[in-house]
Amino acid sequence: MLAYQRYDVFTDQPFGGNQLAVFINPGELATETMQAIAREFNLAEITFVTPAEKPENHYRVRIFTPTTEMPTAGHPTIGTAYALLREGLVQPGVVRLEENIGVVPVTISQTGDFTLISMQQVNPTFGAVIEDRAAAAGLLGLTADDLMEDKPVQVVATGVPFLFIPVKTLSAMGRIRVRADRWEDLQAPARRLACSPSRMETELPRSTVHSRMFAPELGIVEDPATGIASGALGSYLVKYGLVTPSNNVASIVSEQGVEMGRPSIIQIRIETAGDQIVDVDVGGTAVYMGSGMLQV
């Protein structure tokens, strides 16, 4: 029997944010078994937490979607840190988690009953620009006229590559219907889509940007909160002047999951030096939803 816990991540309300199952110290499990468990849960991601391989780190974390193991990911990292804190296995401060991408520093802060957990992501890589904007729009069930004319369709990564498609309006965001059969038409080097309205329209008054993320080939039709895409999103917004840093720091609040009925709030911090991005941090909180046992 394997014990697990369930959390909603990037929300302070039950039934919001992104769902996560966390297995803490599950013992020796084959990779194939972990992948089978991820398929069984059919959540965007689940995590398995084991002792760290190096003494200077706290825990080893492996992250699985229903179809594959991830090098790193945002809401699983944030939610796993929250689970470890709730179990008394880590304390507020900096926690070092070993993930497939390497060591991910996570900072846990507490103010009264509120807990904020932020993860440091690698500095952004700006990759291929997709010139066929009609094909990019068609992948979303939109037309080229629905895209912002002066912003590129581009692959950006802060650990995991995403194809960013700058949608012009909030109403167009609501009309998105991903056409998985159009992938080959696009010839994109990234099979994960992140979208945001370039006019920076939002549903919630305290948000900076409205975003959506789709990764059907990973078994994720749509994701209500995507931390690892959010670092890349913040980097894109800063690079192309959609958000202007103040004293070299841009503080961005991304709302995601609204169309799914699971609103999520993701805090993004981008630090710059001149025209370079030198630090990317993504944070949020989580809600404990329950626990259970899995017969394996």
C-alpha positions as CSV (number, residue, x, y, z in Angstrom):
1,M,0.0,0.0,0.0
2,L,1.3,3.4,-0.9
3,A,0.2,6.5,0.9
4,Y,-0.4,9.7,-1.0
5,Q,-1.7,13.2,-0.4
6,R,-3.8,15.5,-2.7
7,Y,-3.3,19.2,-3.1
8,D,-4.7,22.1,-5.1
9,V,-1.7,24.2,-6.2
10,F,-1.5,27.9,-7.1
11,T,-4.7,28.7,-5.2
12,D,-5.7,29.5,-1.6
13,Q,-9.2,28.0,-2.2
14,P,-10.3,24.4,-2.5
15,F,-11.3,23.3,-6.0
16,G,-9.1,25.9,-7.7
17,G,-5.6,25.8,-9.1
18,N,-4.0,22.6,-10.4
19,Q,-4.4,19.2,-8.8
20,L,-1.4,17.2,-7.5
21,A,-0.8,13.9,-5.9
22,V,2.3,13.5,-3.8
23,F,3.9,10.2,-2.7
24,I,6.4,10.8,0.1
25,N,9.0,8.1,0.7
26,P,7.1,5.4,-1.2
27,G,10.1,3.0,-1.1
28,E,11.7,1.4,-4.1
29,L,9.5,1.8,-7.2
30,A,10.5,1.1,-10.7
31,T,10.1,3.9,-13.2
32,E,7.5,1.9,-15.1
33,T,5.5,1.6,-11.9
34,M,5.6,5.4,-11.3
35,Q,4.5,6.0,-14.8
36,A,1.6,3.5,-14.4
37,I,0.5,5.2,-11.2
38,A,0.5,8.6,-13.1
39,R,-1.7,7.1,-15.8
40,E,-4.0,5.7,-13.1
41,F,-4.4,9.1,-11.4
42,N,-4.7,10.9,-14.8
43,L,-3.8,14.3,-13.2
44,A,-1.6,16.8,-15.0
45,E,1.3,15.6,-12.8
46,I,2.1,13.6,-9.7
47,T,5.3,13.5,-7.7
48,F,7.4,10.8,-5.9
49,V,9.6,12.1,-3.1
50,T,12.6,10.1,-1.9
51,P,15.8,10.9,0.1
52,A,18.2,13.2,-1.6
53,E,21.2,11.7,-3.4
54,K,23.6,14.4,-2.0
55,P,23.7,15.5,1.6
56,E,23.5,19.2,0.9
57,N,20.1,18.8,-0.6
58,H,16.8,18.0,1.1
59,Y,14.8,15.6,-1.2
60,R,14.8,14.0,-4.6
61,V,11.6,14.7,-6.5
62,R,10.5,12.8,-9.7
63,I,7.6,14.3,-11.7
64,F,5.3,12.4,-14.0
65,T,2.5,13.4,-16.4
66,P,0.1,10.6,-17.5
67,T,2.5,9.9,-20.4
68,T,6.0,10.9,-19.5
69,E,8.5,11.9,-16.8
70,M,9.3,15.6,-16.7
71,P,12.7,17.2,-16.1
72,T,11.1,19.8,-13.9
73,A,7.7,21.5,-13.5
74,G,6.2,24.3,-11.6
75,H,3.0,23.3,-9.8
76,P,4.5,19.8,-8.8
77,T,7.6,21.6,-7.3
78,I,5.5,24.2,-5.4
79,G,2.9,21.6,-4.2
80,T,5.6,19.1,-3.1
81,A,7.4,21.7,-1.1
82,Y,4.1,22.6,0.5
83,A,3.4,18.9,1.3
84,L,6.9,18.5,2.9
85,L,6.3,21.7,5.0
86,R,2.9,20.4,6.1
87,E,4.4,17.1,7.2
88,G,7.2,18.9,9.1
89,L,9.9,17.4,6.9
90,V,11.2,20.9,5.9
91,Q,11.1,24.3,7.5
92,P,10.5,27.8,6.1
93,G,13.6,29.0,4.3
94,V,15.4,27.7,1.3
95,V,14.8,24.0,0.4
96,R,16.9,22.3,-2.2
97,L,15.1,19.7,-4.3
98,E,16.8,17.4,-6.7
99,E,14.9,17.1,-10.0
100,N,15.8,15.7,-13.3
101,I,16.9,19.1,-14.5
102,G,19.3,19.5,-11.5
103,V,18.9,21.1,-8.1
104,V,15.9,23.5,-7.9
105,P,16.1,26.0,-5.0
106,V,12.7,26.6,-3.4
107,T,12.0,29.4,-0.9
108,I,9.2,28.9,1.7
109,S,7.9,32.1,3.4
110,Q,5.2,32.3,6.0
111,T,3.2,35.3,7.1
112,G,0.6,34.4,9.7
113,D,-1.5,31.6,8.1
114,F,-0.4,32.4,4.6
115,T,2.4,30.4,3.0
116,L,4.2,31.5,-0.2
117,I,6.4,29.1,-2.0
118,S,8.6,30.2,-4.9
119,M,10.9,28.3,-7.1
120,Q,14.0,29.6,-8.9
121,Q,14.0,28.7,-12.6
122,V,16.8,28.8,-15.0
123,N,17.3,32.0,-17.0
124,P,15.3,32.0,-20.2
125,T,16.3,30.7,-23.6
126,F,14.5,32.4,-26.5
127,G,14.3,29.8,-29.3
128,A,12.8,29.5,-32.8
129,V,10.4,32.1,-34.1
130,I,7.5,30.6,-36.1
131,E,6.9,32.7,-39.2
132,D,3.7,30.9,-40.3
133,R,1.4,32.8,-38.0
134,A,-1.8,31.5,-39.8
135,A,-0.7,28.0,-38.9
136,A,0.0,29.0,-35.3
137,A,-3.4,30.6,-35.0
138,G,-5.1,27.7,-36.7
139,L,-3.6,25.4,-34.1
140,L,-5.8,27.3,-31.6
141,G,-8.9,27.4,-33.8
142,L,-8.3,31.1,-34.4
143,T,-7.1,33.2,-37.4
144,A,-4.0,35.2,-37.9
145,D,-6.1,38.4,-37.3
146,D,-6.6,37.1,-33.7
147,L,-2.8,37.4,-33.0
148,M,-0.9,40.5,-31.9
149,E,0.7,41.8,-35.1
150,D,4.0,43.0,-33.6
151,K,4.8,40.2,-31.2
152,P,6.4,36.9,-32.3
153,V,5.2,33.4,-32.1
154,Q,8.2,32.0,-30.3
155,V,9.6,29.1,-28.3
156,V,10.7,30.2,-24.8
157,A,12.1,28.0,-22.1
158,T,13.0,28.4,-18.4
159,G,13.6,24.7,-18.1
160,V,10.9,23.3,-20.4
161,P,10.2,24.7,-23.9
162,F,6.8,26.2,-24.7
163,L,5.5,27.8,-27.8
164,F,4.1,31.2,-27.0
165,I,1.3,32.5,-29.1
166,P,0.4,36.2,-28.4
167,V,-3.4,36.3,-28.7
168,K,-4.8,39.8,-29.2
169,T,-7.8,39.9,-27.0
170,L,-9.4,38.2,-24.0
171,S,-12.5,37.3,-26.0
172,A,-10.2,35.5,-28.5
173,M,-8.6,33.6,-25.6
174,G,-12.1,32.3,-24.7
175,R,-12.6,31.1,-28.2
176,I,-9.5,28.9,-28.3
177,R,-10.2,25.3,-29.3
178,V,-6.9,23.5,-29.8
179,R,-6.6,21.5,-33.0
180,A,-4.2,18.7,-32.2
181,D,-4.3,17.6,-35.9
182,R,-2.6,20.8,-36.9
183,W,0.7,20.1,-35.2
184,E,2.4,18.8,-38.3
185,D,1.2,21.9,-40.3
186,L,3.1,24.1,-37.9
187,Q,6.4,22.2,-37.7
188,A,7.0,23.7,-34.2
189,P,10.0,22.5,-32.2
190,A,7.9,22.6,-28.9
191,R,4.7,20.6,-28.4
192,R,3.4,22.6,-25.5
193,L,1.4,25.7,-26.2
194,A,1.2,28.8,-23.9
195,C,-1.0,31.6,-24.8
196,S,-1.8,35.1,-23.4
197,P,-3.6,38.2,-24.6
198,S,-1.1,40.8,-25.6
199,R,-3.3,43.6,-24.6
200,M,-2.9,42.3,-21.1
201,E,-6.7,42.0,-20.5
202,T,-7.6,40.0,-17.4
203,E,-10.6,38.5,-15.7
204,L,-9.5,39.2,-12.1
205,P,-8.7,42.7,-10.9
206,R,-5.3,42.0,-9.3
207,S,-3.9,40.1,-12.2
208,T,-1.4,41.3,-14.7
209,V,-1.9,38.8,-17.5
210,H,-4.4,36.1,-18.5
211,S,-2.9,32.8,-19.8
212,R,-3.7,29.3,-20.9
213,M,-1.6,26.2,-21.6
214,F,-2.2,23.1,-23.6
215,A,-0.1,20.0,-24.0
216,P,-2.3,17.2,-25.5
217,E,0.7,15.1,-26.5
218,L,1.6,14.9,-22.8
219,G,-1.9,13.8,-21.9
220,I,-2.8,17.3,-20.8
221,V,-5.6,18.7,-22.9
222,E,-5.5,22.0,-20.9
223,D,-3.6,22.8,-17.7
224,P,-5.2,25.1,-15.1
225,A,-1.8,26.3,-13.7
226,T,1.6,25.8,-15.2
227,G,4.5,27.1,-13.1
228,I,7.3,26.2,-15.5
229,A,5.5,27.9,-18.3
230,S,5.0,31.0,-16.1
231,G,8.7,31.8,-15.8
232,A,8.9,31.7,-19.6
233,L,5.8,33.8,-19.9
234,G,7.1,36.4,-17.6
235,S,10.4,36.4,-19.6
236,Y,8.5,36.9,-22.9
237,L,6.4,39.7,-21.5
238,V,9.5,41.6,-20.2
239,K,11.6,41.0,-23.4
240,Y,8.9,42.3,-25.7
241,G,7.9,45.3,-23.6
242,L,4.5,44.1,-22.4
243,V,5.6,44.5,-18.8
244,T,8.2,47.1,-17.8
245,P,10.5,46.4,-14.8
246,S,10.7,48.8,-11.9
247,N,14.2,49.1,-10.4
248,N,15.2,46.1,-12.6
249,V,12.4,43.9,-11.2
250,A,9.1,43.0,-12.9
251,S,6.4,41.6,-10.6
252,I,3.7,39.8,-12.6
253,V,0.5,38.1,-11.5
254,S,-0.7,35.5,-14.0
255,E,-4.2,34.2,-13.9
256,Q,-4.8,30.8,-15.5
257,G,-7.4,28.1,-15.5
258,V,-10.3,30.6,-15.5
259,E,-11.9,28.9,-18.6
260,M,-11.7,25.5,-16.8
261,G,-13.5,26.7,-13.7
262,R,-10.3,26.3,-11.7
263,P,-8.8,29.8,-11.4
264,S,-5.2,29.9,-10.5
265,I,-2.9,32.8,-9.3
266,I,0.8,32.5,-10.2
267,Q,3.3,35.0,-8.9
268,I,6.2,35.7,-11.3
269,R,9.3,37.8,-10.6
270,I,11.7,38.7,-13.4
271,E,15.0,40.5,-12.5
272,T,16.9,42.2,-15.3
273,A,20.4,43.8,-15.7
274,G,20.4,46.0,-18.7
275,D,18.6,44.1,-21.5
276,Q,19.4,40.7,-19.9
277,I,17.1,38.6,-17.7
278,V,19.2,37.4,-14.8
279,D,16.8,35.8,-12.4
280,V,13.4,34.1,-12.8
281,D,11.2,33.1,-9.8
282,V,7.7,31.7,-9.8
283,G,5.6,31.2,-6.7
284,G,2.2,30.5,-5.2
285,T,0.5,28.7,-2.4
286,A,-1.5,25.4,-2.1
287,V,-4.4,23.8,-0.3
288,Y,-4.4,20.4,1.3
289,M,-7.4,18.4,-0.1
290,G,-7.0,14.9,1.5
291,S,-5.0,11.7,1.5
292,G,-5.5,8.1,0.6
293,M,-3.8,4.7,0.1
294,L,-3.1,3.1,-3.3
295,Q,-2.9,-0.7,-3.6
296,V,0.1,-1.6,-5.8
